[in-house]
């Protein structure tokens, strides 16, 4: 379930553009998690993705006419694809199911041959079976949570995210660099606290794939 995501927004006083947002790791999880979501699941969540592209028509084709000549299992894979194991983020705002970790079991060849020929068992010193289970890339080692879903380590660390979703460490140096690049003096900027709910987060994820100015288009009123 998605909990409220709190950010600090820095924008121009005339509300023309967002310079950056000060965010925590939970916000970054939402953004980075989008890169792992199958396209079919995105279209299913939003209903329609792009007015200009053709991908929506391809999706509807599978959902409609393809039913007569495509296997049901293949339709499910394309229309409601799951996330790969451990690819989900902590919030899972799109509510996409994650596949179970894959495993592979090997048996000792010598023991297998002896077992097939006799009933007395095998005196081999190696284990009869060894099972390898897919590991979680977010798992940091002994003492950490092997089911971790956060992409970003560091707990309550702060980050700077620009309107076009570039991510930087939240430092004075990076802040000044962003201000200089935008050529906006400090006295023309204001700061405000925002709490994003699920609806706003969904709109943000959509904006991330539709515009280069995602934070501005979502969090500031449109220009008249």
C-alpha positions as CSV (number, residue, x, y, z in Angstrom):
1,X,0.0,0.0,0.0
2,X,1.2,3.5,-0.8
3,X,1.6,5.8,2.2
4,X,1.7,9.6,1.8
5,X,4.9,10.8,0.0
6,X,6.2,14.0,1.4
7,X,8.4,16.3,-0.6
8,X,9.6,19.9,-0.5
9,X,9.0,21.8,-3.7
10,X,11.1,24.7,-4.8
11,X,9.6,26.8,-7.7
12,X,9.5,30.3,-9.1
13,X,7.3,32.8,-7.3
14,X,5.2,33.3,-10.5
15,X,4.6,29.5,-10.5
16,X,6.1,29.2,-14.0
17,X,8.4,26.3,-13.3
18,X,9.7,23.9,-10.7
19,X,13.4,24.1,-10.0
20,X,13.7,21.0,-7.9
21,X,12.1,18.9,-5.2
22,X,13.8,17.8,-2.0
23,X,12.7,14.1,-1.5
24,X,13.4,11.0,0.4
25,X,14.2,7.5,-0.7
26,X,10.5,6.6,-0.9
27,X,10.0,9.1,-3.7
28,X,13.0,7.7,-5.6
29,X,11.6,4.1,-5.2
30,X,8.5,5.3,-7.1
31,X,10.5,6.7,-9.9
32,X,13.1,3.9,-10.3
33,X,10.4,1.3,-9.9
34,X,8.7,2.6,-13.1
35,X,11.7,1.4,-15.1
36,X,11.0,-2.2,-14.2
37,X,7.2,-2.2,-14.9
38,X,6.1,-4.1,-18.0
39,X,4.5,-1.9,-20.7
40,X,1.4,-4.0,-20.8
41,X,0.8,-3.4,-17.1
42,X,1.2,0.3,-17.5
43,X,-1.4,0.5,-20.2
44,X,-3.7,-1.7,-18.2
45,X,-3.4,0.7,-15.2
46,X,-4.0,3.9,-17.1
47,X,-6.5,2.7,-19.7
48,X,-5.0,4.8,-22.4
49,X,-1.4,5.9,-22.6
50,X,-0.7,8.1,-25.6
51,X,-3.0,10.0,-28.0
52,X,-0.3,10.0,-30.7
53,X,1.3,6.6,-30.4
54,X,0.1,3.2,-31.6
55,X,0.8,1.2,-28.6
56,X,-2.7,1.6,-27.2
57,X,-4.1,0.1,-30.4
58,X,-1.8,-2.9,-30.2
59,X,-2.9,-3.5,-26.6
60,X,-6.6,-3.3,-27.6
61,X,-6.0,-5.7,-30.5
62,X,-4.8,-8.4,-28.2
63,X,-7.7,-7.7,-25.8
64,X,-10.3,-8.0,-28.6
65,X,-9.6,-9.6,-32.0
66,X,-6.6,-11.6,-30.9
67,X,-8.8,-13.7,-28.7
68,X,-9.8,-15.9,-31.7
69,X,-6.3,-16.9,-32.6
70,X,-4.1,-16.4,-29.5
71,X,-3.7,-18.8,-26.6
72,X,-5.3,-17.6,-23.3
73,X,-1.9,-18.0,-21.5
74,X,-0.2,-15.7,-24.0
75,X,-3.0,-13.1,-23.7
76,X,-2.5,-13.0,-20.0
77,X,1.3,-12.6,-20.3
78,X,0.8,-9.6,-22.7
79,X,-2.2,-7.9,-21.1
80,X,-1.4,-8.4,-17.4
81,X,2.4,-9.1,-17.2
82,X,3.9,-9.6,-13.8
83,X,7.1,-8.0,-12.4
84,X,10.2,-10.0,-12.4
85,X,11.2,-11.4,-9.0
86,X,12.4,-8.7,-6.6
87,X,11.7,-6.0,-9.2
88,X,8.8,-4.4,-7.2
89,X,9.3,-1.3,-5.1
90,X,8.2,-0.7,-1.6
91,X,5.0,1.1,-2.5
92,X,3.8,-0.9,-5.6
93,X,1.5,2.0,-6.5
94,X,0.5,0.3,-9.7
95,X,-0.4,-2.9,-7.8
96,X,1.4,-5.2,-10.1
97,X,1.9,-8.8,-9.0
98,X,5.5,-10.0,-8.7
99,X,6.6,-13.4,-9.9
100,X,8.0,-15.9,-7.3
101,X,11.8,-16.3,-7.2
102,X,13.0,-19.0,-9.5
103,X,14.9,-22.1,-8.2
104,X,17.0,-24.8,-9.8
105,X,17.8,-28.2,-8.1
106,X,20.8,-30.4,-9.0
107,X,21.3,-33.9,-7.9
108,X,24.6,-35.7,-7.5
109,X,25.0,-37.9,-10.7
110,X,26.8,-40.6,-8.8
111,X,24.1,-40.9,-6.1
112,X,21.4,-40.8,-8.8
113,X,23.0,-43.8,-10.6
114,X,23.6,-45.8,-7.4
115,X,20.0,-45.1,-6.2
116,X,18.6,-46.4,-9.5
117,X,20.6,-49.6,-9.4
118,X,20.6,-50.5,-5.7
119,X,18.6,-49.8,-2.6
120,X,21.5,-49.5,-0.2
121,X,22.1,-45.8,-0.8
122,X,25.3,-44.0,-1.9
123,X,28.4,-43.4,0.1
124,X,29.2,-40.2,-1.7
125,X,30.4,-37.4,0.6
126,X,28.6,-34.7,-1.4
127,X,25.0,-33.7,-0.7
128,X,22.4,-35.7,-2.6
129,X,20.6,-32.5,-3.8
130,X,21.6,-28.9,-4.0
131,X,19.0,-26.2,-4.7
132,X,19.9,-22.7,-5.9
133,X,17.3,-20.0,-5.4
134,X,17.3,-16.6,-7.2
135,X,18.7,-14.0,-4.9
136,X,17.3,-10.5,-4.2
137,X,19.7,-7.9,-5.6
138,X,18.4,-5.4,-3.0
139,X,19.6,-7.8,-0.2
140,X,22.7,-6.3,1.4
141,X,24.0,-9.3,3.2
142,X,23.9,-10.9,6.7
143,X,21.7,-9.0,9.1
144,X,19.7,-7.2,6.5
145,X,16.2,-8.0,5.3
146,X,16.4,-10.6,2.4
147,X,12.9,-9.4,1.3
148,X,13.9,-5.8,1.0
149,X,12.1,-3.8,-1.7
150,X,13.8,-0.5,-1.5
151,X,16.0,0.5,-4.5
152,X,17.8,3.2,-2.5
153,X,19.9,2.6,0.6
154,X,20.5,5.2,3.2
155,X,17.3,5.3,5.2
156,X,16.2,8.9,5.6
157,X,18.8,10.4,3.3
158,X,17.6,13.4,1.2
159,X,17.9,13.8,-2.6
160,X,17.4,16.5,-5.1
161,X,15.1,15.8,-8.1
162,X,14.8,18.3,-10.9
163,X,11.6,18.9,-12.9
164,X,13.0,16.6,-15.7
165,X,13.6,14.0,-13.0
166,X,17.4,14.1,-12.8
167,X,18.4,12.8,-9.4
168,X,21.3,14.2,-7.3
169,X,22.5,14.0,-3.7
170,X,20.9,16.9,-1.8
171,X,24.0,19.0,-1.1
172,X,24.7,22.7,-1.2
173,X,27.0,22.2,-4.2
174,X,24.4,20.4,-6.3
175,X,21.7,22.9,-5.3
176,X,23.8,25.9,-6.4
177,X,24.7,24.1,-9.7
178,X,21.0,23.6,-10.5
179,X,20.2,27.2,-9.7
180,X,23.0,28.5,-11.9
181,X,22.0,26.2,-14.7
182,X,18.5,27.5,-14.6
183,X,19.7,31.1,-14.3
184,X,17.1,31.8,-11.6
185,X,18.2,34.0,-8.7
186,X,17.4,32.8,-5.2
187,X,15.1,35.8,-4.4
188,X,12.7,34.6,-7.2
189,X,12.2,31.2,-5.7
190,X,9.7,30.0,-3.0
191,X,9.6,26.7,-1.1
192,X,6.5,24.8,0.0
193,X,5.8,21.4,1.6
194,X,3.6,18.9,-0.4
195,X,2.1,15.6,0.4
196,X,1.4,13.4,-2.6
197,X,-1.5,10.9,-2.5
198,X,-1.9,7.9,-4.7
199,X,-3.8,9.8,-7.4
200,X,-1.0,12.4,-7.7
201,X,1.7,9.7,-7.7
202,X,-0.1,7.9,-10.6
203,X,-0.3,11.2,-12.5
204,X,3.4,11.8,-11.8
205,X,4.4,8.4,-13.2
206,X,2.4,9.1,-16.3
207,X,3.9,12.5,-16.7
208,X,7.4,11.0,-16.4
209,X,6.8,9.2,-19.7
210,X,4.9,12.0,-21.4
211,X,6.9,15.2,-20.8
212,X,10.4,16.4,-20.0
213,X,9.0,18.7,-17.4
214,X,7.2,16.2,-15.2
215,X,7.2,18.0,-11.8
216,X,6.2,21.4,-13.3
217,X,3.4,19.9,-15.4
218,X,1.9,18.0,-12.4
219,X,2.5,20.2,-9.4
220,X,2.0,23.7,-10.8
221,X,-1.2,25.1,-12.3
222,X,-1.1,25.3,-16.1
223,X,-0.2,28.6,-17.7
224,X,-3.1,30.7,-18.9
